Amino acid sequence: MRVCRAIALPAVLLLAAACQARTAQSPPAPRAALPVVAGPLPRLRAGDGIDTSYLRDVARDLASDAFEGRKTGARGARRAAAYIADRCRQIGFSPVAGRSYLHPVALTEQAIDSAGTTVRITGPGVDTTFVYFTDFIPDVGTAATLRGFGGDMVYVGRATDIVTEPGALPPLRGAVALMRGEFGVLGAAADTLRARGASGVLQVVEDPRRYRLYRKTRGPARLYDADSSVTSSFIPPLPAVITGPRMTVTLYRPLTGVGSGSWNDAYLNGLAAGLPKPQPLRGWRAEVRFRSAARAVEAENVACVLPGRGGPAADSAIALIAHYDHLGVGVPDERGDSIYNGFADNAVGVALTLAVGEAVARGAAQGGAPLRHALLLLFPVGEEQGLLGADHLAANPVWPLRRMRAMLNLDANAPLARPRAWRIAGDEQGLLTALVE
């Protein structure tokens, strides 16, 4: 069993990020106000509550080697989906609308051809070709963005600079944007670069450890929804590359004048600290070549429901969400262990979701107050590859979105020590945020 603290995708309080397109792609429709969830919560009798032994059993099972790291599209993830469906059945939850617990998600996988995937940087006295994996990796993408690109280079600063000061950006039509750091949760920065006409973006990661984590979490292939009508809430809408420390000195040379130096993070961070404001890098170009082999991949979201019995309110649902996929099998460590088990990310989240469902169902069956709203448990796949299952659920909801009263996402819920604080992230305008505060 191998432990890996991967770069996790953002854990959110609401599924709102996956329920609407990015602003630059299509303006979001006005959001209707939802009434605050009212009425008593289901009562559990003294001593009932969450069964912690049940929670531990599920987390241990899903994080075991038997599920082979639960990589989306692989055998271990299919086993995990069947296991979760069986757990839903055991605790008394039904398939949604009488359908199967398993909801197919058709994906396309592009396996990267390392020999045909390169980045060439040219400038005054420089003509260097960098190689895949050692020097850079393609970021997550779709059929439209996993491709080569090129053009004159323009330095655009950090993602926060792009979002807060878009007026400071130089012209970008047909140019390659050179960005310090990654987009992260600031998808609006990628939208801005695309809207300004950038052909693609080079995201410079100066920290060797962080770059190695990206190589592990992204893996040798890229997955995306085979249905091109499904809008991604995470994947950048333009071609993007993540560059490692070996490329940093060369990429920053037109900004710093430094032509050689160390690849350690302290040196590179110091070099980057003096970078100027966004500007064209005159005489410098980037050409990215990308080659891959595509194949169809089948995956499944899992969904189950405990019906509500509160009159008209029973037609609406409260949803708990926890992705069940992880990184699968990778490069062996020094002990020969190659399975990334994903205990914290996100076997514990799945276990906690099922444990809450089990406690509510048990309490109602033993004389507690009936549910006023239905309780919906959703387990999307493909989170590690770019929120693929969540986006598919938003585009193909198993329960009408207008009848969703609240959604809570549980992700990476196993701290390495006793927690001193909990971070709750989500829509600052959302009603759940107001209730928590």
N, C-alpha and C positions, 0 to 999 in steps of 0.2 A: 504494500500500500504506500503510495507516494503522496506527499503533501506539497501542494503548489499554491502560493499566494499570487494568483493570477491578477492581471489588470482587469477588474470587473467592470462590466457595463453598469451604468447608473441604476441604483435601486430607487424606485419612485413610489410615492404614496398612491398616485392615481395612474391609470392606464392612459391618461390624456395624451401623452406623447405619441402613443400608437393609434390614437383615435382621430387624428387629424393630420393633414399634410403639412409640410413646412410652409411658412408664410410665403416664401418666394415662389413656390410652385403653384399654389392656389390659395387665395385669401380664405382664412377660416370663416365659416358661417357664424353669425352671432350665436352665442351660447345661451340657451334658455336657462333660466334660474331653476335649480332643482330644490324641492322642499327638503328641509332638514329631516333626517330620519327620526321619527317620533314613536312613542309607545314604549312599553317596558321591554327590556331585553329578556331572552329566554332564561327562566330561573333554573339553576341547578341545585339539587338538594345538597345539604351539608355533606362534605366528604367526596362529592362527585368531582366537578372541575376537570381540568386536563389531566389525562393519565400520562404521567411523565415516563413510565416504563414503555408505554405504547410509542411515545415520541422517540425514545432512545432506540427502540427496536427498528422502527422505520428508517431513521437516519443511518443506523449501522448497516442495515440491509442495502440501502441505495448506495452507500459509500464503499461497499465491499468490492473486491476484485471481480466478483461474479458479473458485475454490470460494466466492467471494462471501461470505466470512466465516462460512460453515457454520452459519447460523442454523437451529435446529430447525424442521422442517416446511417449509423453503424449498428451492428448487432446489439451492443450493450444498451443503446438508447431504446431500441425496440423492446428489449426485455424490460427495461425500466418502465416504459409506457404500459405494458401489459401488467406489470406488478402494481403500478399505481391504480389502474383500472380495477384490478382485483381488490385492492384495499378500499376503494370507493364502494364497491359492492358489499364488502364485509361490514362496513359501518352503516349500511342502510341507505346510501345515496343511490339515486337512479340515474340512468343516462338522460341527458337533456332532451326533452321533447320525444322521449321514447326511442331515440336513436342509440347508436353504439357509444360506449364511453370514449372510443378512439375516433379522432377526426383527422383525416388525412391532410397532409400539407405537402404538395408537390414542389420539390426544390430542384435547382440545377447546381451542379458542382463543377467548378473549373479548376482542374489540377494544373499548377504552374509549371511550365517548362523552363527550368533554370537556364538552359543554354540559350534560349530565345528571349530571355527577359533581362534587360540591361538598362542602365542610365548612363548617358554620355554627357559630360559637361565640357563646354568649350568656352574659351575666353582669351584675353591677351596672354600669350605664353603658356596656355593650358589646353590640353586635349586629353581628357581622362575618361575611360569607360569603367564604370563600377558594376560589380556582379551581384546577382540576386542572393539573398540570405545573408552573406557576409557583410555587405555594404548597405542593403536596403531591402524592403519588402513592399509589395503592393498592399494598400489598405483594403478593408472590406469594400465590396462593390456589387454592381449589378451587371446585367447583360449590356447595359448602355455605358457603363463606366469602367469596366475591366478591359481596358484597351490602351494602346500606346498614345502618347501625346508629345507635343514639343512646342518650342517658341522661345522668344527672348525672355529673360528672367527679370522679374520685378519683386523686390523685397516688400512684404506687406506687414511685417511685425508679427505680433501674437494674435491668437484668435480673439482675445479680449479687445485688442486695439481695433481689429476689423469691426467688431460689433459696436464699440463705444464711439469710435471716430471714423466712420466710413468715408466722411468727406476728405480725410487725409490720404486716401488711397490714390496712387497714380493711375493713369489709364491702364486697363488690363486686357483689352480686346485682343485675343489671340496669344496672350502671354502666359508663361508658366509662373505661378505665384510661389515665391519662396517664403515659407512661414516658420517662425521659431516656435517649436512645440507642436502639439496636436490640437485637433478640433475639440476633442473630449465631448462635453455636454453642450458645447456652443455650436450647435448645428446651424444657427443663424449666420455664423461666419462663413461656412461653406456655401450657404445660399447666396450670400452677398458676392462672393468670388464668382460663382456661376452667373449671377445676374449681370455682373460687370464684364462677362465674356472671357474669363480666364479659361485656357485650354486644359489646365490641370494644376495640381498643387504638390509641392515637395514639403513635407512636414519634417522639420529637423529635430531629431531627438538626440540631445547631447550626452545624456546619461547612459553609459554602457549597460548597466543593469536593467534600466527601463527598456532599452532597445531589445535586450535578450528576452525579457518578458513578452514584449510584443511578438517576437518571433515564435515563442512557444504558444501563445494564445491564438495567434492567427493561423499557424500551421501551414502545411504545404498546398492547401487548396482554399478556394473561396466558395461560399454557398450563398444563394439568393433565391427568392421566390420565383418559381417558373411562370407564375402569372404576372405579366408585366403591368397589369392594372393595379396591383397591390402597391401602395405607396409606402416607402420605407420611412420610418421616423428617426432612424439613426445613421444609415449609410449615407456618406456624402454624395450629393447629386452631381459631382464631377469627378473625373479620374484623380486618384490620390495615391501618393507613395509616402511611406515612412522611411526616412533615411537615418542610418546609424552614425555613430561617432566617427567612423573612418571617412565619411564624406563631409564632416562638419567644417574642417579647416578649408577645404576646397570651395564649399558653397559660400562660406563667409568671406573668402578672400577679396572679392570686389568691394566688400563693406569695411574690412579691417586692414587690408594691405598685407596681411600675414600670409605667407605662402607655405609654411610648414610648421609643425608643432606636435605636441603630445596628443594622444587620444583619451587621456584620463578625464574624468568628468570635472575635476577641479579646474584644470587648464581650460577646458572648453567652455565651462560656465563663466570663467573670468573673461575669456575672449568674447563671449556673447554679451556680456554685461555692458560693453561699450558700443553696441550696435546703434547706428543712427536711425532716424525716422524712415518710414516707408519711402522707397524711391526706385526708379528704374535702374537696372544694373547694365549699363550700356556696354555693348560688345560681348555680353555673356549669354549663352544659350544652353538649354537643356533639351535633350531628346530621349524620351522614354520608349523602350520597346517592350511589348508584353505579348507573350505567347502561352497558350494553354490548351488543354484538351477537356471538352465538356462531356458530362454524362448526367442522366436523370437520377435523382435520389428521392426516395420516399421517406417521409417522417410523419409523426403524429402528434397533435395536441391531445390532451386528455381533459375531459370535462364531466362533471357530475353535479347533481342537484338534490337538495332536500326541500321538498315543496313547502311553501308557506301555507298557513291556515288562518290568516287574519282577514278574511273577507276580501274586499276589493284589493287590499294591499298585497295579498298573496300573489297577485299577478306581477309584482315587481320583485327584484332580487338584490341582495347584497353579495358581492363577489370577493373571494379571497384568491389571490393569484400567486403562484410560485413556479418559476421555470425549473425543469428537472434535468436539463442537459448540462454537460461539462466538457472537458477538453479531450477525453478519450485516452488513447495510447500514444505516447510520444517517445522522445529519445531517452534511453535508459540512463539512470543515474549510476553512481559509482558502485551501488549494490546490485545493479542489474534490474531495478524496478522501473518499469516503463509506464505504469498506469497512473494517471492523474485522477484520483478518486473523487474529488469534489465534495468533501464532507461539509465544509462551511458554505460552499458555492456550488450547488444549493440543496444538498440532501437535507440539511436541517430545515430550510425553508419549506420544502415539500412535506417533511415530517410534521412541522408545526401546523401547516395548513390542514393536513389530515387529522391531526390530534384535536384541533379546534372543532372540525366537523364531527369527529367521533364523540366529543364531549357534548356538543349541542344535541346531536341525535339521541345520545343516551339519556341526557337530561329530559328531553321532550317525551321519550318513551317511558320514563319512570315517574311521570306525573308533573313535570315542569310545565311552564306556560308554553303553548304552541308558538311556533314561529309566526311572526306577523308578516314577514317577507320571506321569500325563498332564499336559501343559502346556496350559492353557486361556488363550486371549487373549480378553478381553472389552472391547468398545468401546461404552459406553452413550451415548445421545443425551440431550439435554435437561438437562444438568447446570446450565447457566446459568439455567434457569427453575425450578430447585428439585429437582435430583437425580431427575428424572422417569424417565430410562432405568434408573438404578440401582435405584430402587424397583420398577420393573416387572420387572427381572431377579430381584429378591428374591422377588416375588410369583409370578413365572412362571419359575423357574430353568431354564436350558438344561442344567444338570448338577445332579444331586441335591445339595442343600446338605450333607446328612450325609456325602457323599463328597468334600467340599472339605477339603483338608488345610491350606491357607493361601491368603490373598488379599492382594495388594499393589496399592495404587492409586498411579499415577504421574500427578501433576498439577502444572502450572506448573514445569517442570523446566529452565527457561532463565534463569538469573540474568543481570542486566544487566552484571555484572563477575565477576571470579574470586571464587567464594564463599569466605568465611572459615569458614562453619559450615553444616550442613544440619539442618533441623528435621524430625524424624520424629514424626508425630502418630498417635494411635490409642488403642485400648482399653488402659488401664494394666494390666488384668488379663490381657491376651492373651499367648499363648505367643510370638508373634512379637516382641512388645516385650521379653520376657525374653531372647530370642535376640540381639536387637540390642544390648541392654545388656551 
